[in-house]
C-alpha cells in the first residue's frame, strides 16, 4: 500500500500572449509511504515576483512539515496501529506555525532581494493526508477536493476565498494571514485528493452549490490507478493542461496536484 502522486502546472494563454512566466507552483512529499503532504500556490498577478513567491511558499511549507511523520508517530498510543486524526485545535496550531514559518522565509528573501514581502504575494493551499484522515488549510482561492473511500461523491473542502471585490483574494503575505486561514479535518479514508489553483475552478466546481464536477475528477483518479509511476508517466496531465479545449474555457495558469492511496 502506498501513495501515488504527481504535480504539474503550466502557464495560461493570457500569460503566454503577454510573455509572462507561470506564476503557479505545486509540489508534494511522501513520508514513510503512508503520509503525504501537498502544497499549491498561485502568485498574485499584481506582485512583482509572483512566480518566486509561489515557489518559495510551497518549498518552505514542505520543509517545515518534513518531520510530520515523527510528529504523528508520537501521537500514537501503544495499542494503536496509526495516528488518530488531528483535532481542529491541533490542526490550527500546526498550520498556524506553518504559515508563520513561510512568512519568515518570504521576509528573509525580501531583505535579500531588497524588495517588499508583498512582491511575493500568493495564495497557499496545504494538506496532510494519511490512509485514515486528511487535514487541510487554505488561504485564498483555488480548491482542494477529496474522494473518501466510503463515498461515491467528491467533496470540496473549502469554498474559494474571493474577497470582497472582484479578482480579490487573501494571500500568505497578509499580516492577518493566520486569521484568514481556513482549516478542516476529515476523519475518513481519503482515497483520492486533488488540489489546484483558481485557473481550473470554473471547469471543476459548480459555483451554484459549490459541488465538484465528478466527471472532471474521475479521469484523473483512474489515471493514477492505472499508472505505475505518475511522475514519469505524466504526458496525460501535460496534454490535458495544454489542450485547446481547456484553453478555450480558461486563460489563467493551471495546476493539478493529484494523490491516490493505492
C-alpha positions in Angstrom: 0.0 0.0 0.0 1.4 3.4 -0.9 0.5 6.9 -2.0 0.8 7.7 -5.7 1.2 11.4 -6.5 2.0 13.8 -9.3 2.1 17.6 -9.6 2.1 19.6 -12.8 1.5 23.3 -13.7 1.6 25.4 -16.8 1.2 29.0 -17.9 -2.2 30.1 -19.2 -2.7 31.5 -22.7 -3.1 35.1 -21.3 0.4 34.8 -19.8 1.8 33.3 -23.0 0.5 36.2 -25.0 1.9 38.7 -22.5 5.3 36.9 -22.3 4.7 36.2 -18.5 6.0 33.0 -16.9 3.8 30.6 -15.0 3.0 32.0 -11.5 1.6 28.8 -10.1 3.6 26.2 -8.2 2.9 22.9 -6.7 4.8 20.0 -5.0 4.4 17.2 -2.5 6.4 14.8 -0.3 5.6 11.3 0.8 6.9 10.2 4.2 7.1 6.5 5.3 4.9 5.6 2.4 1.7 6.4 4.3 1.8 10.1 4.9 1.6 12.6 2.0 2.0 16.4 2.3 1.0 18.6 -0.6 1.1 22.3 -1.3 -0.2 24.6 -4.1 0.3 28.3 -4.5 -0.8 30.9 -7.1 1.3 34.1 -7.3 -0.7 37.3 -7.4 -0.8 39.0 -10.8 -0.1 42.3 -9.2 3.0 41.0 -7.3 6.4 41.9 -8.8 7.9 38.5 -8.1 4.8 36.4 -8.0 6.4 33.3 -9.5 9.2 33.4 -6.9 6.7 33.9 -4.1 4.6 30.9 -5.0 7.6 28.6 -5.4 9.2 29.8 -2.1 5.9 29.4 -0.2 5.4 25.8 -1.4 9.1 24.8 -0.7 9.0 26.4 2.7 5.7 24.6 3.6 7.2 21.2 2.6 10.4 21.9 4.5 8.5 22.9 7.7 6.3 19.8 7.5 9.1 17.4 6.6 9.1 16.0 10.2 5.3 15.4 10.2 5.8 11.6 10.4 7.7 11.9 13.6 5.0 14.2 15.0 2.3 11.7 14.1 4.3 8.8 15.5 4.5 10.5 18.9 0.7 10.8 18.9 0.2 7.0 18.7 -0.8 5.1 21.7 0.8 1.7 22.4 -2.3 -0.1 21.3 -3.0 1.9 18.1 -1.8 1.0 14.6 -2.0 4.5 13.3 -2.1 8.1 14.5 -5.6 9.3 15.1 -6.9 12.3 13.2 -5.7 15.7 14.2 -8.2 17.7 16.3 -9.3 21.0 14.9 -7.2 22.7 17.6 -4.1 20.6 16.7 -4.6 21.3 13.0 -5.0 25.1 13.7 -1.8 25.2 15.7 0.2 23.2 13.2 -0.9 25.1 10.2 -0.6 28.4 12.0 3.1 27.6 12.7 3.4 26.6 9.1 2.1 30.0 7.9 4.5 31.8 10.3 7.4 29.8 9.0 6.5 30.6 5.4 6.2 34.3 6.1 9.6 34.3 7.8 11.2 32.7 4.8 9.5 35.2 2.4 10.6 38.1 4.6 14.1 36.9 4.6 14.1 36.6 0.8 12.6 40.1 0.6 15.5 41.5 2.5 17.9 39.6 0.3 16.3 40.9 -2.8 15.8 44.4 -1.4 12.0 44.4 -2.0 8.8 44.1 -0.1 7.3 40.9 1.1 4.2 42.0 -0.8 6.2 41.4 -4.0 5.9 37.7 -3.2 2.1 37.7 -2.6 0.5 34.3 -3.3 -2.3 32.0 -2.2 -1.4 28.8 -0.4 -3.3 25.5 -0.1 -1.8 22.7 2.0 -2.9 19.2 3.0 -1.6 16.4 5.2 -3.1 13.0 4.5 -2.8 9.5 5.8 -4.8 6.5 4.7 -7.3 7.3 7.5 -7.8 11.0 7.5 -6.9 14.3 5.9 -6.2 17.8 7.4 -6.1 20.8 5.2 -5.8 24.6 5.2 -6.4 27.2 2.5 -5.5 30.9 2.2 -7.1 32.5 -0.8 -8.8 30.9 -3.8 -8.2 27.6 -5.6 -9.6 24.3 -4.3 -8.9 21.0 -2.6 -11.3 18.1 -3.5 -11.3 14.7 -1.7 -12.9 11.4 -2.7 -13.5 9.5 0.6 -13.2 5.7 0.3 -16.7 5.2 1.7 -18.5 7.6 -0.6 -19.4 7.9 -4.2 -19.3 11.7 -4.0 -16.3 14.1 -4.4 -16.1 16.6 -1.6 -14.9 20.3 -1.8 -13.1 21.1 1.4 -13.4 24.9 1.2 -15.3 27.5 -0.9 -12.6 29.6 -2.7 -12.0 32.8 -0.9 -12.7 35.6 -3.4 -12.6 38.5 -1.1 -15.0 41.5 -1.0 -14.3 42.7 -4.5 -13.9 41.0 -7.9 -10.5 39.4 -8.6 -9.5 39.9 -4.9 -8.4 37.1 -2.6 -6.3 36.5 0.5 -2.5 36.0 0.4 0.1 34.3 2.6 1.9 37.6 2.8 -1.0 39.3 4.5 -0.3 40.4 8.1 -3.5 38.6 9.1 -2.8 35.5 7.0 -3.4 33.2 10.0 -6.7 34.9 10.7 -7.7 34.4 7.0 -6.7 30.7 7.0 -9.5 28.1 6.6 -8.9 24.7 8.3 -10.7 21.4 8.0 -10.1 17.8 9.3 -11.9 14.9 7.8 -11.8 11.6 9.7 -12.5 9.5 6.6 -10.2 7.4 4.4 -9.2 9.8 1.6 -8.5 7.5 -1.4 -8.1 10.5 -3.9 -7.1 14.1 -3.4 -6.9 16.9 -6.0 -5.5 20.4 -5.2 -5.5 23.2 -7.7 -5.2 27.0 -8.2 -8.1 29.1 -9.4 -7.3 28.5 -13.1 -9.4 25.3 -13.1 -12.2 26.4 -10.7 -14.8 27.1 -13.4 -14.3 23.7 -15.1 -14.0 21.6 -11.9 -16.5 23.3 -9.5 -20.2 24.1 -9.8 -20.5 27.5 -8.3 -24.3 27.4 -7.8 -23.9 24.9 -4.9 -20.1 24.5 -4.6 -20.2 20.9 -5.7 -17.3 19.3 -7.6 -18.0 18.0 -11.1 -17.4 14.3 -10.7 -16.8 13.9 -14.5 -13.8 16.3 -14.2 -12.1 14.3 -11.4 -13.0 10.7 -12.3 -10.5 10.5 -15.2 -7.6 11.7 -13.0 -8.4 9.2 -10.3 -8.5 6.5 -13.0 -5.3 7.8 -14.5 -3.5 7.4 -11.1 -4.9 4.0 -10.5 -3.7 2.7 -13.9 -0.3 4.5 -13.9 2.7 2.8 -12.1 4.8 5.9 -11.9 2.8 9.1 -12.4 5.9 11.4 -12.0 7.5 9.9 -15.2 4.3 8.9 -17.0 2.8 12.4 -16.9 2.1 13.1 -20.6 -1.6 12.7 -19.9 -1.6 15.6 -17.5 0.5 17.7 -19.8 -1.7 17.1 -22.7 -4.8 18.0 -20.6 -3.4 21.2 -19.2 -2.3 22.4 -22.6 -5.3 21.2 -24.6 -7.1 23.7 -26.8 -10.4 22.6 -25.4 -9.3 23.6 -21.9 -7.7 26.8 -23.0 -10.9 27.9 -24.6 -12.5 27.8 -21.1 -9.7 29.3 -19.1 -6.8 31.5 -20.0 -5.2 31.5 -16.5 -2.3 29.4 -15.2 -3.4 25.9 -14.5 -2.2 23.4 -11.8 -3.0 19.9 -10.8 -1.7 18.1 -7.7 -3.1 14.6 -7.6 -2.8 11.9 -4.9 -4.2 8.4 -4.7 -3.9 5.9 -1.9 -3.4 2.5 -3.5 
